[in-house]
Amino acid sequence: MMIAAVALVVVILLVAFILIPRGPKYGHTKKVDSNVTYDKPARIYTKAEVSLHNKRTDCWVIIKDKVYDVTSYVEEHPGGDAILDHAGDDSTEGFFGPQHATRVFDMINDFYIGDLKL
């Protein structure tokens, strides 16, 4: 009887461990964390400066007033050339579209190069 009770408790704990969400991946909302601490001081870019980087081989985008150099990601982008639709411009609306998996919201910070001058 004691073995059955222990086995039941173990099974309940395993089921709870599997079914209960844990960690940041669960319940992740679609946002770019504006409180992220970056390794280097933020450089300030104007829209005119960003607009010069509008090619496949030199692609910057603006997302929520932050500037990202996504040149190295252009060829890997699962949406193909869609990433180039807003190259050198504000890509906030496209970035937060339903086509993006939640992992993109963690990945984008790797491409951060500075802030947009407002």
Solvent accessible surface area in square Angstrom, and as a share of the most:
residue,aa,sasa,rsa
1,M,206,0.92
2,M,148,0.66
3,I,147,0.74
4,A,62,0.48
5,A,49,0.38
6,V,83,0.48
7,A,51,0.40
8,L,107,0.53
9,V,84,0.48
10,V,73,0.42
11,V,82,0.47
12,I,100,0.51
13,L,114,0.57
14,L,101,0.50
15,V,73,0.42
16,A,33,0.26
17,F,127,0.53
18,I,122,0.62
19,L,129,0.64
20,I,107,0.54
21,P,87,0.55
22,R,120,0.44
23,G,53,0.51
24,P,120,0.75
25,K,148,0.63
26,Y,99,0.38
27,G,77,0.74
28,H,53,0.23
29,T,88,0.51
30,K,90,0.38
31,K,107,0.45
32,V,9,0.05
33,D,55,0.29
34,S,81,0.53
35,N,132,0.67
36,V,46,0.27
37,T,128,0.74
38,Y,47,0.18
39,D,158,0.82
40,K,114,0.48
41,P,125,0.79
42,A,51,0.40
43,R,132,0.48
44,I,96,0.49
45,Y,16,0.06
46,T,50,0.29
47,K,112,0.47
48,A,72,0.56
49,E,56,0.25
50,V,0,0.00
51,S,50,0.32
52,L,124,0.62
53,H,39,0.17
54,N,82,0.42
55,K,107,0.45
56,R,97,0.35
57,T,110,0.64
58,D,41,0.21
59,C,0,0.00
60,W,28,0.10
61,V,6,0.03
62,I,1,0.01
63,I,3,0.01
64,K,109,0.46
65,D,61,0.32
66,K,34,0.14
67,V,0,0.00
68,Y,0,0.00
69,D,47,0.24
70,V,4,0.03
71,T,40,0.24
72,S,85,0.55
73,Y,27,0.10
74,V,5,0.03
75,E,131,0.59
76,E,120,0.54
77,H,28,0.12
78,P,108,0.68
79,G,46,0.44
80,G,36,0.35
81,D,80,0.41
82,A,56,0.44
83,I,27,0.14
84,L,42,0.21
85,D,106,0.55
86,H,79,0.35
87,A,12,0.10
88,G,6,0.06
89,D,68,0.35
90,D,53,0.28
91,S,18,0.12
92,T,33,0.19
93,E,157,0.70
94,G,30,0.29
95,F,12,0.05
96,F,46,0.19
97,G,11,0.11
98,P,129,0.81
99,Q,120,0.53
100,H,39,0.17
101,A,64,0.49
102,T,65,0.38
103,R,139,0.51
104,V,20,0.12
105,F,5,0.02
106,D,90,0.47
107,M,47,0.21
108,I,11,0.06
109,N,33,0.17
110,D,122,0.63
111,F,38,0.16
112,Y,14,0.05
113,I,33,0.17
114,G,0,0.00
115,D,33,0.17
116,L,16,0.08
117,K,127,0.54
118,L,168,0.83
